[in-house]
Amino acid sequence: MHEKKVRKVVILALAGMLIGSLLFIFGASIQETTGPMIVNYMIALLLYISSFLAVYNNHKVDKEPLYKYLMCIDIGLIILVSFVAISNIL
């Protein structure tokens, strides 16, 4: 049962990161205005943060090393997406 819970958390966290990344890439590909990119950036950031919090809350209960890896990936994506958004706005 424990393995199924870990698998579910990992799949949901990766799905949140994937959807957030795809939304941001779609928003960044529209070069006419910055409005869609900012909206998609905020949605992607909310998905990243919710994914991070889900993994963090499960990490407090289960001390799985995979959770730390997912949290590092999530923080890296937040930094990368923020850097790209700021560079496109300026």
C-alpha positions as CSV (number, residue, x, y, z in Angstrom):
1,M,0.0,0.0,0.0
2,H,2.9,2.3,0.8
3,E,4.3,1.9,-2.7
4,K,1.0,2.8,-4.3
5,K,0.9,6.0,-2.3
6,V,4.4,7.0,-3.3
7,R,3.7,6.2,-7.0
8,K,0.5,8.3,-6.9
9,V,2.2,11.3,-5.3
10,V,5.1,11.1,-7.9
11,I,2.7,10.8,-10.8
12,L,0.6,13.7,-9.7
13,A,3.6,15.9,-9.0
14,L,5.1,15.2,-12.4
15,A,1.8,15.8,-14.1
16,G,1.5,19.2,-12.4
17,M,5.0,20.1,-13.5
18,L,4.3,18.9,-17.1
19,I,1.0,20.8,-17.4
20,G,2.6,24.0,-15.9
21,S,5.5,23.7,-18.3
22,L,3.3,23.2,-21.4
23,L,1.1,26.2,-20.4
24,F,4.1,28.4,-20.0
25,I,5.7,27.3,-23.2
26,F,2.4,28.1,-25.0
27,G,2.2,31.5,-23.4
28,A,5.9,32.3,-24.1
29,S,5.5,31.3,-27.8
30,I,2.9,34.1,-28.4
31,Q,5.2,37.0,-29.2
32,E,2.6,39.7,-30.0
33,T,1.7,40.7,-26.5
34,T,2.9,39.9,-23.0
35,G,-0.6,39.4,-21.6
36,P,-1.0,35.7,-22.4
37,M,2.5,35.0,-21.2
38,I,1.9,36.6,-17.9
39,V,-1.4,34.8,-17.4
40,N,0.1,31.4,-18.3
41,Y,3.1,32.2,-16.1
42,M,0.9,32.7,-13.1
43,I,-1.1,29.5,-13.8
44,A,2.2,27.6,-14.3
45,L,3.5,29.1,-11.0
46,L,0.4,28.0,-9.2
47,L,0.7,24.5,-10.5
48,Y,4.4,24.3,-9.6
49,I,3.7,25.6,-6.1
50,S,0.8,23.2,-5.5
51,S,2.9,20.3,-6.8
52,F,5.7,21.3,-4.4
53,L,3.4,21.6,-1.5
54,A,1.8,18.2,-2.2
55,V,5.3,16.6,-2.3
56,Y,6.4,18.5,0.8
57,N,3.4,17.4,2.9
58,N,4.0,13.8,1.9
59,H,7.7,14.2,2.7
60,K,6.8,15.2,6.2
61,V,4.9,11.9,6.7
62,D,7.2,9.6,4.6
63,K,10.9,10.3,4.4
64,E,11.4,9.1,0.8
65,P,14.5,10.4,-1.0
66,L,12.5,10.7,-4.2
67,Y,10.4,13.4,-2.6
68,K,13.5,15.6,-2.1
69,Y,14.5,15.1,-5.7
70,L,11.0,16.1,-6.9
71,M,11.1,19.2,-4.7
72,C,14.5,20.2,-6.2
73,I,13.2,19.7,-9.7
74,D,10.2,21.9,-8.8
75,I,12.3,24.7,-7.4
76,G,14.5,24.5,-10.5
77,L,11.5,24.8,-12.8
78,I,10.2,27.8,-10.8
79,I,13.5,29.6,-11.1
80,L,13.8,28.8,-14.8
81,V,10.3,29.8,-15.7
82,S,10.7,33.0,-13.6
83,F,13.9,33.9,-15.4
84,V,12.4,33.3,-18.8
85,A,9.3,35.4,-18.0
86,I,11.3,38.3,-16.6
87,S,13.6,38.3,-19.6
88,N,10.6,38.2,-22.0
89,I,8.9,41.1,-20.2
90,L,11.9,43.3,-20.2
